[in-house]
Amino acid sequence: MQSLDLADILQQTFLIALKLSAPALLAALAVGLVVSLLQAVTQIQEATLAFVPKLLAIGAAMVLAGPFMTATLIGFARRLFDQMILVGGT
């Protein structure tokens, strides 16, 4: 396997990891921002208040983005196995 192939696979792996983690992280970011704004407006300074809404938002994001995440991961795995067959065949 060439070092260029390995660098390409590593780059693809990082991009896939970013794509797979983005829905949950963005949902947590958005809910955390909204909850912190509400806490600032109402002057309720409870640290555990943001936990449940974030958990629910991350769960909803995972359910909604699940098919996209599964298709992305399956496609990446197929590309890796195809590349392994090409390397093994030569």
Backbone as XML, in Angstrom:
<?xml version="1.0"?>
<chain id="A" units="angstrom">
  <residue number="1" name="MET">
    <atom name="N" x="0.853" y="-1.178" z="0.000"/>
    <atom name="CA" x="0.000" y="0.000" z="0.000"/>
    <atom name="C" x="0.895" y="1.235" z="0.000"/>
  </residue>
  <residue number="2" name="GLN">
    <atom name="N" x="0.586" y="2.126" z="-0.865"/>
    <atom name="CA" x="1.370" y="3.344" z="-0.987"/>
    <atom name="C" x="1.037" y="4.294" z="0.168"/>
  </residue>
  <residue number="3" name="SER">
    <atom name="N" x="1.997" y="5.140" z="0.492"/>
    <atom name="CA" x="1.761" y="6.102" z="1.567"/>
    <atom name="C" x="0.700" y="7.115" z="1.173"/>
  </residue>
  <residue number="4" name="LEU">
    <atom name="N" x="0.575" y="7.379" z="-0.126"/>
    <atom name="CA" x="-0.466" y="8.288" z="-0.611"/>
    <atom name="C" x="-1.847" y="7.682" z="-0.385"/>
  </residue>
  <residue number="5" name="ASP">
    <atom name="N" x="-1.982" y="6.380" z="-0.614"/>
    <atom name="CA" x="-3.247" y="5.699" z="-0.362"/>
    <atom name="C" x="-3.598" y="5.743" z="1.122"/>
  </residue>
  <residue number="6" name="LEU">
    <atom name="N" x="-2.607" y="5.525" z="1.946"/>
    <atom name="CA" x="-2.829" y="5.542" z="3.385"/>
    <atom name="C" x="-3.231" y="6.940" z="3.859"/>
  </residue>
  <residue number="7" name="ALA">
    <atom name="N" x="-2.601" y="7.961" z="3.321"/>
    <atom name="CA" x="-2.966" y="9.337" z="3.687"/>
    <atom name="C" x="-4.380" y="9.657" z="3.232"/>
  </residue>
  <residue number="8" name="ASP">
    <atom name="N" x="-4.777" y="9.164" z="2.060"/>
    <atom name="CA" x="-6.126" y="9.391" z="1.568"/>
    <atom name="C" x="-7.149" y="8.693" z="2.454"/>
  </residue>
  <residue number="9" name="ILE">
    <atom name="N" x="-6.872" y="7.469" z="2.858"/>
    <atom name="CA" x="-7.777" y="6.734" z="3.744"/>
    <atom name="C" x="-7.887" y="7.434" z="5.093"/>
  </residue>
  <residue number="10" name="LEU">
    <atom name="N" x="-6.779" y="7.917" z="5.611"/>
    <atom name="CA" x="-6.797" y="8.627" z="6.890"/>
    <atom name="C" x="-7.611" y="9.915" z="6.788"/>
  </residue>
  <residue number="11" name="GLN">
    <atom name="N" x="-7.453" y="10.632" z="5.687"/>
    <atom name="CA" x="-8.234" y="11.859" z="5.482"/>
    <atom name="C" x="-9.727" y="11.535" z="5.387"/>
  </residue>
  <residue number="12" name="GLN">
    <atom name="N" x="-10.068" y="10.482" z="4.658"/>
    <atom name="CA" x="-11.469" y="10.073" z="4.565"/>
    <atom name="C" x="-12.024" y="9.669" z="5.923"/>
  </residue>
  <residue number="13" name="THR">
    <atom name="N" x="-11.210" y="9.002" z="6.725"/>
    <atom name="CA" x="-11.643" y="8.577" z="8.056"/>
    <atom name="C" x="-11.961" y="9.778" z="8.936"/>
  </residue>
  <residue number="14" name="PHE">
    <atom name="N" x="-11.133" y="10.796" z="8.897"/>
    <atom name="CA" x="-11.398" y="11.998" z="9.697"/>
    <atom name="C" x="-12.651" y="12.719" z="9.222"/>
  </residue>
  <residue number="15" name="LEU">
    <atom name="N" x="-12.858" y="12.773" z="7.906"/>
    <atom name="CA" x="-14.062" y="13.422" z="7.381"/>
    <atom name="C" x="-15.318" y="12.648" z="7.765"/>
  </residue>
  <residue number="16" name="ILE">
    <atom name="N" x="-15.254" y="11.336" z="7.734"/>
    <atom name="CA" x="-16.394" y="10.513" z="8.134"/>
    <atom name="C" x="-16.677" y="10.703" z="9.621"/>
  </residue>
  <residue number="17" name="ALA">
    <atom name="N" x="-15.639" y="10.741" z="10.437"/>
    <atom name="CA" x="-15.830" y="10.969" z="11.872"/>
    <atom name="C" x="-16.483" y="12.330" z="12.128"/>
  </residue>
  <residue number="18" name="LEU">
    <atom name="N" x="-16.081" y="13.327" z="11.367"/>
    <atom name="CA" x="-16.685" y="14.650" z="11.490"/>
    <atom name="C" x="-18.147" y="14.628" z="11.069"/>
  </residue>
  <residue number="19" name="LYS">
    <atom name="N" x="-18.450" y="13.953" z="9.954"/>
    <atom name="CA" x="-19.834" y="13.859" z="9.491"/>
    <atom name="C" x="-20.718" y="13.112" z="10.484"/>
  </residue>
  <residue number="20" name="LEU">
    <atom name="N" x="-20.180" y="12.070" z="11.090"/>
    <atom name="CA" x="-20.973" y="11.270" z="12.013"/>
    <atom name="C" x="-21.197" y="11.960" z="13.353"/>
  </residue>
  <residue number="21" name="SER">
    <atom name="N" x="-20.260" y="12.779" z="13.775"/>
    <atom name="CA" x="-20.406" y="13.439" z="15.069"/>
    <atom name="C" x="-21.120" y="14.784" z="14.971"/>
  </residue>
  <residue number="22" name="ALA">
    <atom name="N" x="-21.209" y="15.351" z="13.773"/>
    <atom name="CA" x="-21.777" y="16.691" z="13.612"/>
    <atom name="C" x="-23.232" y="16.822" z="14.075"/>
  </residue>
  <residue number="23" name="PRO">
    <atom name="N" x="-24.142" y="15.909" z="13.739"/>
    <atom name="CA" x="-25.532" y="16.116" z="14.177"/>
    <atom name="C" x="-25.689" y="16.196" z="15.692"/>
  </residue>
  <residue number="24" name="ALA">
    <atom name="N" x="-25.047" y="15.299" z="16.414"/>
    <atom name="CA" x="-25.167" y="15.309" z="17.868"/>
    <atom name="C" x="-24.500" y="16.542" z="18.479"/>
  </residue>
  <residue number="25" name="LEU">
    <atom name="N" x="-23.335" y="16.885" z="17.967"/>
    <atom name="CA" x="-22.627" y="18.046" z="18.512"/>
    <atom name="C" x="-23.352" y="19.356" z="18.221"/>
  </residue>
  <residue number="26" name="LEU">
    <atom name="N" x="-23.895" y="19.484" z="17.017"/>
    <atom name="CA" x="-24.632" y="20.709" z="16.682"/>
    <atom name="C" x="-25.926" y="20.820" z="17.473"/>
  </residue>
  <residue number="27" name="ALA">
    <atom name="N" x="-26.602" y="19.697" z="17.698"/>
    <atom name="CA" x="-27.819" y="19.721" z="18.517"/>
    <atom name="C" x="-27.488" y="20.130" z="19.947"/>
  </residue>
  <residue number="28" name="ALA">
    <atom name="N" x="-26.433" y="19.579" z="20.506"/>
    <atom name="CA" x="-26.033" y="19.936" z="21.871"/>
    <atom name="C" x="-25.613" y="21.397" z="21.948"/>
  </residue>
  <residue number="29" name="LEU">
    <atom name="N" x="-24.930" y="21.879" z="20.925"/>
    <atom name="CA" x="-24.515" y="23.277" z="20.894"/>
    <atom name="C" x="-25.716" y="24.210" z="20.854"/>
  </residue>
  <residue number="30" name="ALA">
    <atom name="N" x="-26.675" y="23.909" z="19.989"/>
    <atom name="CA" x="-27.854" y="24.769" z="19.849"/>
    <atom name="C" x="-28.690" y="24.777" z="21.126"/>
  </residue>
  <residue number="31" name="VAL">
    <atom name="N" x="-28.924" y="23.612" z="21.693"/>
    <atom name="CA" x="-29.732" y="23.541" z="22.918"/>
    <atom name="C" x="-28.988" y="24.189" z="24.076"/>
  </residue>
  <residue number="32" name="GLY">
    <atom name="N" x="-27.700" y="23.983" z="24.158"/>
    <atom name="CA" x="-26.921" y="24.621" z="25.225"/>
    <atom name="C" x="-26.961" y="26.128" z="25.132"/>
  </residue>
  <residue number="33" name="LEU">
    <atom name="N" x="-26.906" y="26.643" z="23.920"/>
    <atom name="CA" x="-26.989" y="28.095" z="23.726"/>
    <atom name="C" x="-28.347" y="28.635" z="24.141"/>
  </residue>
  <residue number="34" name="VAL">
    <atom name="N" x="-29.407" y="27.956" z="23.742"/>
    <atom name="CA" x="-30.759" y="28.401" z="24.104"/>
    <atom name="C" x="-30.969" y="28.337" z="25.615"/>
  </residue>
  <residue number="35" name="VAL">
    <atom name="N" x="-30.543" y="27.254" z="26.227"/>
    <atom name="CA" x="-30.713" y="27.108" z="27.678"/>
    <atom name="C" x="-29.892" y="28.149" z="28.422"/>
  </residue>
  <residue number="36" name="SER">
    <atom name="N" x="-28.689" y="28.414" z="27.958"/>
    <atom name="CA" x="-27.865" y="29.415" z="28.648"/>
    <atom name="C" x="-28.459" y="30.814" z="28.497"/>
  </residue>
  <residue number="37" name="LEU">
    <atom name="N" x="-29.043" y="31.106" z="27.336"/>
    <atom name="CA" x="-29.724" y="32.394" z="27.182"/>
    <atom name="C" x="-30.930" y="32.498" z="28.108"/>
  </residue>
  <residue number="38" name="LEU">
    <atom name="N" x="-31.696" y="31.417" z="28.209"/>
    <atom name="CA" x="-32.838" y="31.425" z="29.125"/>
    <atom name="C" x="-32.388" y="31.565" z="30.577"/>
  </residue>
  <residue number="39" name="GLN">
    <atom name="N" x="-31.301" y="30.926" z="30.925"/>
    <atom name="CA" x="-30.774" y="31.059" z="32.280"/>
    <atom name="C" x="-30.301" y="32.480" z="32.545"/>
  </residue>
  <residue number="40" name="ALA">
    <atom name="N" x="-29.714" y="33.107" z="31.559"/>
    <atom name="CA" x="-29.241" y="34.480" z="31.740"/>
    <atom name="C" x="-30.415" y="35.448" z="31.866"/>
  </residue>
  <residue number="41" name="VAL">
    <atom name="N" x="-31.463" y="35.214" z="31.089"/>
    <atom name="CA" x="-32.627" y="36.105" z="31.133"/>
    <atom name="C" x="-33.397" y="35.936" z="32.438"/>
  </residue>
  <residue number="42" name="THR">
    <atom name="N" x="-33.584" y="34.689" z="32.869"/>
    <atom name="CA" x="-34.371" y="34.440" z="34.078"/>
    <atom name="C" x="-33.521" y="34.452" z="35.345"/>
  </residue>
  <residue number="43" name="GLN">
    <atom name="N" x="-32.237" y="34.543" z="35.214"/>
    <atom name="CA" x="-31.287" y="34.553" z="36.327"/>
    <atom name="C" x="-31.374" y="33.292" z="37.182"/>
  </residue>
  <residue number="44" name="ILE">
    <atom name="N" x="-31.689" y="32.172" z="36.537"/>
    <atom name="CA" x="-31.654" y="30.870" z="37.210"/>
    <atom name="C" x="-30.294" y="30.264" z="36.913"/>
  </residue>
  <residue number="45" name="GLN">
    <atom name="N" x="-29.475" y="30.130" z="37.903"/>
    <atom name="CA" x="-28.112" y="29.640" z="37.710"/>
    <atom name="C" x="-27.982" y="28.215" z="38.243"/>
  </residue>
  <residue number="46" name="GLU">
    <atom name="N" x="-28.634" y="27.286" z="37.585"/>
    <atom name="CA" x="-28.567" y="25.885" z="37.968"/>
    <atom name="C" x="-27.767" y="25.137" z="36.900"/>
  </residue>
  <residue number="47" name="ALA">
    <atom name="N" x="-26.690" y="24.515" z="37.308"/>
    <atom name="CA" x="-25.786" y="23.878" z="36.349"/>
    <atom name="C" x="-26.403" y="22.631" z="35.713"/>
  </residue>
  <residue number="48" name="THR">
    <atom name="N" x="-27.265" y="21.933" z="36.445"/>
    <atom name="CA" x="-27.830" y="20.694" z="35.926"/>
    <atom name="C" x="-29.057" y="20.926" z="35.053"/>
  </residue>
  <residue number="49" name="LEU">
    <atom name="N" x="-29.503" y="22.152" z="34.922"/>
    <atom name="CA" x="-30.707" y="22.448" z="34.151"/>
    <atom name="C" x="-30.531" y="22.151" z="32.667"/>
  </residue>
  <residue number="50" name="ALA">
    <atom name="N" x="-29.364" y="22.289" z="32.140"/>
    <atom name="CA" x="-29.127" y="22.092" z="30.714"/>
    <atom name="C" x="-28.946" y="20.623" z="30.342"/>
  </residue>
  <residue number="51" name="PHE">
    <atom name="N" x="-28.792" y="19.757" z="31.308"/>
    <atom name="CA" x="-28.469" y="18.366" z="31.016"/>
    <atom name="C" x="-29.602" y="17.633" z="30.298"/>
  </residue>
  <residue number="52" name="VAL">
    <atom name="N" x="-30.809" y="17.702" z="30.828"/>
    <atom name="CA" x="-31.932" y="16.956" z="30.254"/>
    <atom name="C" x="-32.296" y="17.458" z="28.853"/>
  </residue>
  <residue number="53" name="PRO">
    <atom name="N" x="-32.417" y="18.768" z="28.619"/>
    <atom name="CA" x="-32.704" y="19.195" z="27.243"/>
    <atom name="C" x="-31.613" y="18.799" z="26.240"/>
  </residue>
  <residue number="54" name="LYS">
    <atom name="N" x="-30.361" y="18.862" z="26.658"/>
    <atom name="CA" x="-29.281" y="18.442" z="25.763"/>
    <atom name="C" x="-29.380" y="16.956" z="25.455"/>
  </residue>
  <residue number="55" name="LEU">
    <atom name="N" x="-29.669" y="16.167" z="26.467"/>
    <atom name="CA" x="-29.795" y="14.721" z="26.280"/>
    <atom name="C" x="-30.931" y="14.400" z="25.321"/>
  </residue>
  <residue number="56" name="LEU">
    <atom name="N" x="-32.062" y="15.075" z="25.486"/>
    <atom name="CA" x="-33.194" y="14.857" z="24.587"/>
    <atom name="C" x="-32.879" y="15.315" z="23.169"/>
  </residue>
  <residue number="57" name="ALA">
    <atom name="N" x="-32.196" y="16.439" z="23.028"/>
    <atom name="CA" x="-31.853" y="16.954" z="21.706"/>
    <atom name="C" x="-30.862" y="16.034" z="21.003"/>
  </residue>
  <residue number="58" name="ILE">
    <atom name="N" x="-29.896" y="15.516" z="21.728"/>
    <atom name="CA" x="-28.924" y="14.595" z="21.133"/>
    <atom name="C" x="-29.621" y="13.307" z="20.718"/>
  </residue>
  <residue number="59" name="GLY">
    <atom name="N" x="-30.528" y="12.815" z="21.544"/>
    <atom name="CA" x="-31.292" y="11.619" z="21.182"/>
    <atom name="C" x="-32.126" y="11.845" z="19.932"/>
  </residue>
  <residue number="60" name="ALA">
    <atom name="N" x="-32.799" y="12.990" z="19.846"/>
    <atom name="CA" x="-33.605" y="13.305" z="18.666"/>
    <atom name="C" x="-32.720" y="13.450" z="17.427"/>
  </residue>
  <residue number="61" name="ALA">
    <atom name="N" x="-31.564" y="14.081" z="17.584"/>
    <atom name="CA" x="-30.650" y="14.237" z="16.443"/>
    <atom name="C" x="-30.147" y="12.879" z="15.962"/>
  </residue>
  <residue number="62" name="MET">
    <atom name="N" x="-29.869" y="11.982" z="16.895"/>
    <atom name="CA" x="-29.403" y="10.653" z="16.512"/>
    <atom name="C" x="-30.500" y="9.869" z="15.796"/>
  </residue>
  <residue number="63" name="VAL">
    <atom name="N" x="-31.748" y="10.016" z="16.243"/>
    <atom name="CA" x="-32.853" y="9.321" z="15.588"/>
    <atom name="C" x="-33.079" y="9.891" z="14.190"/>
  </residue>
  <residue number="64" name="LEU">
    <atom name="N" x="-33.059" y="11.217" z="14.073"/>
    <atom name="CA" x="-33.304" y="11.846" z="12.774"/>
    <atom name="C" x="-32.147" y="11.635" z="11.800"/>
  </residue>
  <residue number="65" name="ALA">
    <atom name="N" x="-30.923" y="11.677" z="12.294"/>
    <atom name="CA" x="-29.754" y="11.540" z="11.419"/>
    <atom name="C" x="-29.264" y="10.097" z="11.322"/>
  </residue>
  <residue number="66" name="GLY">
    <atom name="N" x="-29.943" y="9.182" z="11.973"/>
    <atom name="CA" x="-29.521" y="7.787" z="11.966"/>
    <atom name="C" x="-29.374" y="7.183" z="10.578"/>
  </residue>
  <residue number="67" name="PRO">
    <atom name="N" x="-30.378" y="7.336" z="9.715"/>
    <atom name="CA" x="-30.222" y="6.764" z="8.366"/>
    <atom name="C" x="-29.051" y="7.361" z="7.588"/>
  </residue>
  <residue number="68" name="PHE">
    <atom name="N" x="-28.853" y="8.671" z="7.703"/>
    <atom name="CA" x="-27.717" y="9.308" z="7.042"/>
    <atom name="C" x="-26.399" y="8.763" z="7.591"/>
  </residue>
  <residue number="69" name="MET">
    <atom name="N" x="-26.328" y="8.636" z="8.900"/>
    <atom name="CA" x="-25.101" y="8.158" z="9.524"/>
    <atom name="C" x="-24.812" y="6.709" z="9.135"/>
  </residue>
  <residue number="70" name="THR">
    <atom name="N" x="-25.864" y="5.886" z="9.105"/>
    <atom name="CA" x="-25.693" y="4.486" z="8.728"/>
    <atom name="C" x="-25.242" y="4.359" z="7.279"/>
  </residue>
  <residue number="71" name="ALA">
    <atom name="N" x="-25.887" y="5.108" z="6.379"/>
    <atom name="CA" x="-25.523" y="5.049" z="4.966"/>
    <atom name="C" x="-24.089" y="5.537" z="4.753"/>
  </residue>
  <residue number="72" name="THR">
    <atom name="N" x="-23.690" y="6.587" z="5.471"/>
    <atom name="CA" x="-22.333" y="7.110" z="5.346"/>
    <atom name="C" x="-21.310" y="6.083" z="5.814"/>
  </residue>
  <residue number="73" name="LEU">
    <atom name="N" x="-21.571" y="5.461" z="6.944"/>
    <atom name="CA" x="-20.638" y="4.484" z="7.494"/>
    <atom name="C" x="-20.568" y="3.220" z="6.628"/>
  </residue>
  <residue number="74" name="ILE">
    <atom name="N" x="-21.699" y="2.775" z="6.105"/>
    <atom name="CA" x="-21.702" y="1.592" z="5.238"/>
    <atom name="C" x="-20.952" y="1.886" z="3.942"/>
  </residue>
  <residue number="75" name="GLY">
    <atom name="N" x="-21.181" y="3.052" z="3.376"/>
    <atom name="CA" x="-20.466" y="3.420" z="2.145"/>
    <atom name="C" x="-18.967" y="3.485" z="2.351"/>
  </residue>
  <residue number="76" name="PHE">
    <atom name="N" x="-18.559" y="4.038" z="3.489"/>
    <atom name="CA" x="-17.127" y="4.120" z="3.787"/>
    <atom name="C" x="-16.531" y="2.729" z="3.979"/>
  </residue>
  <residue number="77" name="ALA">
    <atom name="N" x="-17.249" y="1.855" z="4.680"/>
    <atom name="CA" x="-16.756" y="0.497" z="4.904"/>
    <atom name="C" x="-16.630" y="-0.247" z="3.579"/>
  </residue>
  <residue number="78" name="ARG">
    <atom name="N" x="-17.600" y="-0.065" z="2.687"/>
    <atom name="CA" x="-17.522" y="-0.721" z="1.379"/>
    <atom name="C" x="-16.321" y="-0.232" z="0.576"/>
  </residue>
  <residue number="79" name="ARG">
    <atom name="N" x="-16.069" y="1.093" z="0.624"/>
    <atom name="CA" x="-14.895" y="1.622" z="-0.088"/>
    <atom name="C" x="-13.607" y="1.044" z="0.477"/>
  </residue>
  <residue number="80" name="LEU">
    <atom name="N" x="-13.547" y="0.922" z="1.815"/>
    <atom name="CA" x="-12.343" y="0.349" z="2.427"/>
    <atom name="C" x="-12.142" y="-1.101" z="2.011"/>
  </residue>
  <residue number="81" name="PHE">
    <atom name="N" x="-13.228" y="-1.880" z="2.029"/>
    <atom name="CA" x="-13.103" y="-3.286" z="1.644"/>
    <atom name="C" x="-12.752" y="-3.424" z="0.167"/>
  </residue>
  <residue number="82" name="ASP">
    <atom name="N" x="-13.306" y="-2.541" z="-0.670"/>
    <atom name="CA" x="-12.937" y="-2.569" z="-2.089"/>
    <atom name="C" x="-11.459" y="-2.251" z="-2.274"/>
  </residue>
  <residue number="83" name="GLN">
    <atom name="N" x="-10.947" y="-1.297" z="-1.522"/>
    <atom name="CA" x="-9.526" y="-0.956" z="-1.623"/>
    <atom name="C" x="-8.653" y="-2.088" z="-1.094"/>
  </residue>
  <residue number="84" name="MET">
    <atom name="N" x="-9.121" y="-2.789" z="-0.055"/>
    <atom name="CA" x="-8.347" y="-3.915" z="0.470"/>
    <atom name="C" x="-8.287" y="-5.050" z="-0.550"/>
  </residue>
  <residue number="85" name="ILE">
    <atom name="N" x="-9.387" y="-5.263" z="-1.281"/>
    <atom name="CA" x="-9.388" y="-6.301" z="-2.315"/>
    <atom name="C" x="-8.422" y="-5.930" z="-3.423"/>
  </residue>
  <residue number="86" name="LEU">
    <atom name="N" x="-8.383" y="-4.652" z="-3.809"/>
    <atom name="CA" x="-7.473" y="-4.219" z="-4.862"/>
    <atom name="C" x="-6.011" y="-4.387" z="-4.440"/>
  </residue>
  <residue number="87" name="VAL">
    <atom name="N" x="-5.718" y="-4.077" z="-3.187"/>
    <atom name="CA" x="-4.346" y="-4.200" z="-2.702"/>
    <atom name="C" x="-3.972" y="-5.682" z="-2.585"/>
  </residue>
  <residue number="88" name="GLY">
    <atom name="N" x="-4.892" y="-6.497" z="-2.117"/>
    <atom name="CA" x="-4.610" y="-7.925" z="-1.967"/>
    <atom name="C" x="-4.484" y="-8.653" z="-3.291"/>
  </residue>
  <residue number="89" name="GLY">
    <atom name="N" x="-5.162" y="-8.140" z="-4.333"/>
    <atom name="CA" x="-5.129" y="-8.792" z="-5.625"/>
    <atom name="C" x="-3.866" y="-8.525" z="-6.432"/>
  </residue>
  <residue number="90" name="THR">
    <atom name="N" x="-3.119" y="-7.505" z="-6.069"/>
    <atom name="CA" x="-1.922" y="-7.170" z="-6.857"/>
    <atom name="C" x="-0.682" y="-7.813" z="-6.295"/>
  </residue>
</chain>
